[in-house]
Amino acid sequence: MTAPNELRLLPWSGLEGKPCYLSTDDRRGYMSRLADNIEAVQLGTAAELLEQAAATLDDQDAGPEDLRRLAKELAGALRDVLRVATSRGHLLVVSEPHTS
């Protein structure tokens, strides 16, 4: 089983927004693949939202409600992308060969 310092941060939250972690030695297992797929969707959604943000900000007719909705969606996407980056950064550190 995975050592405690090698838990994978999953791309979703548990109860009360608390982080969820996966402990497994199988990076090709069902839960690892599910997490990989959800991360890919979250990153794709963030990229699409970034394009939408540029269009909305260029739209002279965009009102306060449009901008408020955009800010809320961007904040959610940023939260997801930050979680993916944290998880993947941790995986990189854990999987790097130790040089002594």
N, C-alpha and C positions, 0 to 999 in steps of 0.2 A: 504494500500500500504506500501511497505517497507520504513523504515526510511532511510534518506540519508547515514547514517553511516553503513547501512546494505546492500548496493548494492553488487551484486555478480560480480566479475571480470570474464568476459567471456574468453574462451580459444582461441579467435581470436581477431585480431586487426581491427580497423576501418580505415577510410581514413588517409593517411599519417602515418600509424602505431600507431595511437592513441588507447588507451585501450577502450574496450566496456564494459558496465555494464548492468546488468539486475536488474530491480526493480520489485519484485513480492513477494507475500505472499505464493505462491503455489510452493513448492519445487518439486512437482510431475507434474507440468505443462509442456507443450510442450517445451518451451525454456529451462527450467531447465534440462529436460531429454536430449535434444539435446546437451547442454553444457556438461552434464555428459558423454554422449557417445563420444563426440569429445575429451574430456580429457582422456578417457580410450584409445582411439586410439593413442593419442599423447604419452601417457606413454608406451604403447605397442611398438610403433615405436622407442622410445628412448631405450628401453630394447634391441630390435633387433639390433639397430645401435651400441649399446655398445658391443654386441657380434661380430659384423662385424668389429668394431674398433680393438678389440683384435686380430682378425685374420689378419687384414691388417698390424698392427704393428709387428706381428710375421713373416710376409711374407718378406723375404729378397729381393724379386724381385719387391716389391712395389716401384714405382717411385714417383717423386715429384708431378706429377699430381694426382696420387692416394691419396697421403697424403693431398694435397690441397683440393680435393673433400671431403675426410673424415672430415677434419677440418671444412669445410663449413657446412656439414650435422650435425656434432656434435654441432656446434654453434647454428644451428636452433633448434635442439632437446633440447638443454640446455635452450634456450629461452622459448620454449613451456613448459618444465617441471617446470621452475622457475615460469611461469605464473600460472600453475596449483597449485603449492605449495603455492604461494601467495594467490590465491583465496581460496583454502581449509583451509589455516591457518586463513584467515579472517573469514571464515564460522565457524570454530571451536571456535574462540574467541566470535563471535556474539551469537552462540548457547549455550555456556557454561552457566550454572545457576549462577546467581549473588550471591556471598556469602558476607554477611556484618556482 
